[in-house]
Amino acid sequence: MSKEPVAVVGIGQTKHVAARRDVSIAGLVREAARRALDDAELTWADIDAVVIGKAPDFFEGVMMPELYLADALGAVGKPMLRVHTAGSVGGSTALVAANLVAARVHGTVLTLAFEKQSESNAMWGLSLPIPFQQPLLAGAGGFFAPHVRAYMRRSGAPDTIGSLVAYKDRRNALKNPYAHLHEHDITLEKVQASPMLWDPIRYSETCPSSDGACAMVLTDRAGAARAPRPPAWMLGGAMRSEPTMFAGKDVVSPQAGKDCAADVYRQAGITDPRREIDGAEIYVPFSWYEPMWLENLGFADEGEGWKLTEAGVTELDGDLPVNMSGGVLSTNPIGASGLIRFAEAALQVRGQAGEHQVEGARKVLGHAYGGGSQFFAMWLVGSEPPDS
């Protein structure tokens, strides 16, 4: 039996900021969920199940938060499922929800992810000593900086590429009212003059710590027919993982990422992603990961991703816009960051992205990764259903 087509009919985000002291975690997630329901013109009674995701519990120190959030999300008496795949969890959460609809287990599912970093310390939470593994060296940047340097050596990329990405994404964020960082006085020179944190990653080439939540309402073909606005249709979705460390692991371009992208493209009938995809929301917490992921995702040949960035191809008005919303570099409630990528992709094909809308966007990729570049989640959404 064929899978049920999956449609995104509601999207909601909070305004992402450094600290939402006016609400609890329950208030934060309910705000995003309420906005998604309003967008779909549905009520809590229309939701058959809830799928929630976030980063590790020890970030906020609240164990199994999904249990106490059930009431805030209208899930009392309904199936509720928690997902966790490190930083990629937002994407994985959306895919678990989508698969429940595709398998006809539920007709309409609310999926939501969140983080309240003001009530945690992710920097030191990610610096735990792990037996028989390399130390993270003060946060994720210390772990990934050697991977960036390896990419620079392998590709011959000039050291200016990271600042070009950061300058682009921070300017894109100015067009997104939900983005955390709105740096109106941003210049390329300011990015390049910012302090070096983890060589070669500068302060302005890193993601912020954000409080925020994002939610989507996913439904079947019948639900899409009742939707008040054109939906985004899931054309393909996949998750892949690999160990953090193993002999022969390519930390610059992990095999799991390549395999995940290939599966999504196969499902969606994509043979030339560079030409057939109109934009991409890619998980880029440190600016150098834009060219690295462009290669991993098949948009550029190995060693050539930085040339797309340098040529302006990934600008908002470029041939392949990347992180039109400002991306993770401008907004990073860790548990929700992947879901925001998926939701922003859906906003684009629905024509609802406002000032950062890509004109004529019909197929857009949403991407998330997590852990030590070991978890990957991706989907491709389109303006037309998969069988049309």
C-alpha positions as CSV (number, residue, x, y, z in Angstrom):
1,M,0.0,0.0,0.0
2,S,1.3,3.4,-0.9
3,K,2.2,6.0,1.7
4,E,-0.2,8.8,2.6
5,P,1.0,12.2,1.3
6,V,2.1,14.5,4.1
7,A,1.2,18.2,4.1
8,V,2.4,21.0,6.3
9,V,-0.7,23.2,7.0
10,G,0.4,25.1,10.1
11,I,3.6,26.7,11.2
12,G,4.3,28.7,14.3
13,Q,7.5,30.2,15.9
14,T,8.2,32.2,19.0
15,K,10.3,35.3,18.7
16,H,13.7,33.9,19.4
17,V,15.7,35.8,22.0
18,A,18.6,35.4,24.5
19,A,16.2,35.0,27.4
20,R,12.4,34.7,27.5
21,R,12.0,35.4,31.2
22,D,8.3,36.2,30.8
23,V,7.3,32.6,30.3
24,S,8.1,29.1,31.6
25,I,9.1,26.3,29.2
26,A,5.4,25.4,29.1
27,G,4.5,28.9,28.2
28,L,7.1,29.0,25.5
29,V,6.1,25.8,23.7
30,R,2.4,26.6,24.0
31,E,3.1,30.0,22.2
32,A,4.6,28.2,19.2
33,A,1.9,25.5,19.1
34,R,-0.9,28.0,19.3
35,R,0.5,30.0,16.4
36,A,0.8,26.8,14.3
37,L,-2.8,25.9,15.1
38,D,-4.0,29.4,14.3
39,D,-2.1,29.2,10.9
40,A,-3.9,25.9,10.2
41,E,-7.2,27.3,11.6
42,L,-7.5,24.2,13.8
43,T,-8.0,23.7,17.5
44,W,-6.4,21.3,20.0
45,A,-9.3,19.0,19.5
46,D,-8.2,18.5,15.8
47,I,-4.8,17.1,16.9
48,D,-4.6,13.3,17.0
49,A,-1.1,13.1,18.5
50,V,1.9,15.2,19.6
51,V,5.6,14.6,18.8
52,I,8.0,16.7,20.8
53,G,11.8,17.1,20.6
54,K,14.6,18.9,22.4
55,A,18.3,18.6,23.0
56,P,19.7,16.8,26.1
57,D,17.7,17.1,29.3
58,F,20.7,18.2,31.3
59,F,20.8,21.5,29.3
60,E,18.0,22.8,31.5
61,G,18.1,20.2,34.1
62,V,14.5,19.2,33.6
63,M,14.3,15.4,33.1
64,M,11.7,14.1,30.7
65,P,10.1,17.5,30.2
66,E,7.6,16.1,27.7
67,L,5.6,14.7,30.7
68,Y,4.9,18.0,32.3
69,L,4.4,19.7,28.9
70,A,1.6,17.4,27.9
71,D,-1.0,19.7,29.4
72,A,0.4,22.8,27.8
73,L,0.4,21.1,24.4
74,G,-3.2,19.8,24.5
75,A,-1.8,16.2,24.7
76,V,-3.6,14.9,27.8
77,G,-5.3,11.7,26.8
78,K,-3.5,11.7,23.4
79,P,-0.5,9.8,22.2
80,M,2.7,11.8,22.9
81,L,6.2,10.9,21.7
82,R,9.6,12.3,22.6
83,V,12.4,12.4,20.1
84,H,16.1,13.0,20.8
85,T,19.0,13.0,18.3
86,A,21.3,15.7,19.7
87,G,21.4,18.9,17.6
88,S,19.5,17.3,14.7
89,V,16.5,16.5,16.9
90,G,14.3,19.2,15.5
91,G,14.6,17.6,12.0
92,S,14.1,14.1,13.4
93,T,11.1,15.2,15.4
94,A,9.4,16.5,12.2
95,L,10.2,13.3,10.4
96,V,8.8,11.1,13.1
97,A,5.6,13.1,13.0
98,A,5.5,13.0,9.2
99,N,6.0,9.2,9.3
100,L,3.0,8.8,11.6
101,V,0.9,10.6,9.0
102,A,2.4,8.8,6.1
103,A,1.8,5.4,7.7
104,R,-1.8,6.4,8.4
105,V,-1.4,5.9,12.2
106,H,-2.7,9.4,12.8
107,G,-4.5,11.9,10.5
108,T,-3.2,15.2,12.0
109,V,-0.1,15.6,14.2
110,L,1.3,18.5,16.0
111,T,5.1,18.5,16.1
112,L,7.2,20.8,18.2
113,A,10.7,21.4,19.4
114,F,12.2,23.9,21.9
115,E,15.1,25.0,24.0
116,K,15.4,27.5,26.8
117,Q,19.1,28.1,26.8
118,S,18.8,30.9,29.3
119,E,18.0,28.3,31.9
120,S,21.0,26.1,30.9
121,N,24.6,26.3,30.1
122,A,25.1,24.4,26.8
123,M,28.7,25.6,26.5
124,W,29.8,23.6,29.6
125,G,27.1,21.0,29.1
126,L,28.9,20.1,25.9
127,S,32.3,20.1,27.6
128,L,31.9,16.9,29.6
129,P,34.9,14.6,29.8
130,I,34.0,11.4,28.0
131,P,36.2,8.3,28.6
132,F,38.3,7.2,25.6
133,Q,37.2,10.2,23.5
134,Q,38.7,13.5,22.6
135,P,37.7,16.4,24.9
136,L,35.2,18.9,23.5
137,L,37.4,21.8,24.6
138,A,34.9,24.3,25.7
139,G,31.8,23.7,23.7
140,A,30.9,22.5,20.2
141,G,33.2,25.1,18.5
142,G,36.3,23.4,20.1
143,F,35.1,20.1,18.6
144,F,34.3,21.4,15.1
145,A,37.2,23.8,14.6
146,P,39.7,21.1,13.6
147,H,37.1,19.8,11.1
148,V,37.0,23.3,9.6
149,R,40.7,23.5,9.4
150,A,40.8,20.1,7.7
151,Y,38.3,21.4,5.1
152,M,40.4,24.5,4.5
153,R,43.5,22.3,3.9
154,R,41.7,19.9,1.7
155,S,39.9,22.4,-0.5
156,G,42.4,25.3,-0.5
157,A,39.6,27.7,0.5
158,P,40.8,31.2,1.5
159,D,40.3,32.2,5.1
160,T,37.7,34.9,4.1
161,I,34.9,32.4,3.3
162,G,33.6,32.1,6.9
163,S,33.1,35.8,7.2
164,L,31.2,36.0,3.9
165,V,28.7,33.4,5.2
166,A,28.3,35.1,8.5
167,Y,27.8,38.5,6.9
168,K,25.2,37.0,4.5
169,D,23.2,35.2,7.2
170,R,23.1,38.1,9.6
171,R,21.8,40.4,6.8
172,N,19.2,37.8,6.0
173,A,18.1,37.7,9.6
174,L,17.2,41.4,9.4
175,K,14.4,40.3,7.1
176,N,13.1,37.7,9.5
177,P,11.1,39.1,12.4
178,Y,11.5,35.9,14.4
179,A,15.3,35.8,14.2
180,H,17.3,36.3,17.4
181,L,20.1,38.4,16.1
182,H,19.2,41.7,14.4
183,E,22.5,43.4,13.9
184,H,21.5,46.5,11.9
185,D,25.1,47.8,11.8
186,I,26.6,44.6,10.6
187,T,29.4,44.9,8.1
188,L,31.9,42.4,6.6
189,E,34.7,44.3,8.3
190,K,33.0,43.9,11.7
191,V,32.7,40.2,11.2
192,Q,36.4,39.9,10.2
193,A,37.5,42.1,13.1
194,S,35.6,40.0,15.7
195,P,37.6,38.0,18.3
196,M,39.0,34.6,17.3
197,L,37.3,32.0,19.5
198,W,38.4,28.6,18.1
199,D,40.8,29.2,15.2
200,P,39.7,29.7,12.5
201,I,36.2,30.4,13.9
202,R,35.6,34.0,14.9
203,Y,33.0,35.3,17.4
204,S,30.7,36.6,14.6
205,E,31.0,33.3,12.8
206,T,29.3,31.4,15.6
207,C,25.6,30.8,16.5
208,P,24.0,32.6,19.5
209,S,22.3,30.9,22.5
210,S,18.6,31.4,22.1
211,D,15.3,30.7,23.9
212,G,12.7,29.6,21.4
213,A,10.2,27.1,20.1
214,C,8.9,26.1,16.7
215,A,5.8,24.0,15.8
216,M,4.2,22.5,12.8
217,V,0.8,20.9,12.0
218,L,1.2,17.9,9.7
219,T,-1.8,16.3,8.1
220,D,-3.0,13.9,5.4
221,R,-4.5,14.6,2.0
222,A,-8.0,15.0,3.5
223,G,-6.7,17.5,6.0
224,A,-4.8,19.4,3.3
225,A,-8.0,19.7,1.3
226,R,-9.6,21.5,4.3
227,A,-6.6,23.8,4.9
228,P,-7.2,27.6,4.6
229,R,-3.9,28.2,2.7
230,P,-1.8,26.1,0.2
231,P,0.2,23.6,2.2
232,A,3.8,22.5,1.8
233,W,4.1,18.9,0.7
234,M,6.7,16.5,1.9
235,L,8.5,15.1,-1.2
236,G,11.1,13.1,0.6
237,G,12.6,12.7,4.1
238,A,15.3,10.6,5.7
239,M,17.5,10.2,8.8
240,R,20.9,8.6,9.0
241,S,23.5,8.2,11.7
242,E,27.1,7.0,12.2
243,P,29.4,6.7,15.2
244,T,31.1,9.8,16.5
245,M,34.5,8.2,16.0
246,F,35.6,5.3,13.9
247,A,38.6,4.4,11.7
248,G,38.3,6.1,8.4
249,K,35.6,8.5,9.4
250,D,35.5,11.6,7.1
251,V,34.9,14.4,9.6
252,V,34.7,17.0,6.8
253,S,32.0,15.2,4.8
254,P,30.4,12.4,6.8
255,Q,29.1,9.4,4.9
256,A,25.8,9.5,6.9
257,G,25.1,13.0,5.5
258,K,25.7,11.9,2.0
259,D,23.6,8.8,2.4
260,C,20.8,10.8,4.0
261,A,20.7,13.4,1.2
262,A,20.8,10.7,-1.5
263,D,17.8,8.9,0.0
264,V,15.8,12.2,0.1
265,Y,16.7,13.0,-3.5
266,R,15.7,9.4,-4.6
267,Q,12.3,9.7,-2.9
268,A,11.7,13.1,-4.5
269,G,13.0,12.2,-7.9
270,I,15.8,14.7,-7.8
271,T,18.7,13.9,-10.1
272,D,20.5,17.3,-10.1
273,P,20.0,19.1,-6.8
274,R,22.0,22.1,-7.8
275,R,19.5,22.8,-10.6
276,E,16.2,21.3,-9.3
277,I,16.2,22.7,-5.8
278,D,15.3,26.4,-5.3
279,G,16.8,27.0,-1.9
280,A,18.1,25.3,1.2
281,E,17.8,25.9,5.0
282,I,21.0,24.2,6.1
283,Y,22.1,23.7,9.7
284,V,25.2,26.0,9.9
285,P,26.1,26.7,13.5
286,F,29.6,27.8,12.5
287,S,29.9,29.7,9.2
288,W,32.4,27.4,7.6
289,Y,29.8,24.7,7.6
290,E,27.9,26.3,4.7
291,P,30.5,25.3,2.0
292,M,31.2,22.0,3.8
293,W,27.5,21.0,3.7
294,L,27.1,22.3,0.1
295,E,29.5,19.5,-0.9
296,N,28.1,16.9,1.5
297,L,24.6,17.5,0.2
298,G,25.6,17.2,-3.5
299,F,25.2,20.9,-4.4
300,A,28.9,21.2,-5.2
301,D,31.8,18.8,-6.0
302,E,34.3,18.0,-3.3
303,G,36.5,21.1,-2.6
304,E,34.2,23.4,-4.6
305,G,31.6,24.5,-2.1
306,W,33.5,27.6,-1.0
307,K,33.5,28.8,-4.6
308,L,29.6,29.0,-4.5
309,T,29.8,31.1,-1.4
310,E,32.5,33.4,-2.7
311,A,30.6,33.9,-6.0
312,G,27.4,34.9,-4.2
313,V,25.4,31.9,-5.4
314,T,24.1,31.3,-1.8
315,E,22.9,35.0,-1.3
316,L,19.2,35.6,-0.9
317,D,19.1,36.8,-4.6
318,G,21.6,34.1,-5.7
319,D,21.1,31.0,-7.9
320,L,20.9,28.8,-4.8
321,P,19.9,30.8,-1.7
322,V,21.0,29.2,1.5
323,N,19.6,30.1,5.0
324,M,17.2,32.8,3.8
325,S,15.9,33.1,7.4
326,G,19.3,33.9,8.8
327,G,19.9,30.3,9.8
328,V,21.4,28.8,12.9
329,L,24.0,31.6,12.8
330,S,21.3,34.0,13.7
331,T,18.9,31.9,15.8
332,N,19.8,28.8,17.9
333,P,17.4,27.3,20.4
334,I,19.3,24.1,20.0
335,G,16.5,21.6,20.3
336,A,14.4,23.6,17.9
337,S,17.1,24.7,15.4
338,G,16.5,21.7,13.1
339,L,12.7,22.1,13.2
340,I,13.1,25.8,12.3
341,R,15.1,24.7,9.2
342,F,12.3,22.3,8.2
343,A,9.6,24.9,8.9
344,E,11.4,27.7,7.1
345,A,11.7,25.4,4.0
346,A,7.9,24.9,4.2
347,L,7.3,28.6,4.6
348,Q,9.2,29.2,1.4
349,V,7.2,26.8,-0.8
350,R,4.0,28.1,0.8
351,G,5.0,31.6,-0.2
352,Q,4.8,32.8,3.4
353,A,8.4,33.7,4.2
354,G,7.8,37.5,4.0
355,E,10.8,39.7,3.3
356,H,13.1,36.7,3.0
357,Q,10.9,34.9,0.5
358,V,12.6,33.4,-2.5
359,E,10.5,34.3,-5.5
360,G,9.0,31.2,-7.2
361,A,10.4,28.7,-4.7
362,R,8.8,25.4,-5.5
363,K,11.2,22.9,-3.9
364,V,13.3,23.7,-0.8
365,L,15.5,21.5,1.4
366,G,15.5,21.5,5.2
367,H,18.6,20.0,6.9
368,A,19.8,19.3,10.4
369,Y,22.8,17.6,11.9
370,G,23.9,16.9,15.4
371,G,26.3,15.3,17.8
372,G,29.8,14.9,16.5
373,S,28.5,15.2,12.9
374,Q,26.9,11.8,13.4
375,F,23.1,12.4,13.2
376,F,21.5,13.7,10.1
377,A,17.8,14.6,9.3
378,M,16.6,16.1,6.1
379,W,13.4,16.7,4.1
380,L,12.5,18.2,0.8
381,V,9.2,20.0,0.6
382,G,7.4,21.3,-2.5
383,S,4.5,23.4,-3.5
384,E,2.8,20.5,-5.3
385,P,1.9,17.1,-3.9
386,P,4.3,14.3,-4.7
387,D,2.1,12.5,-7.2
388,S,1.2,15.5,-9.2
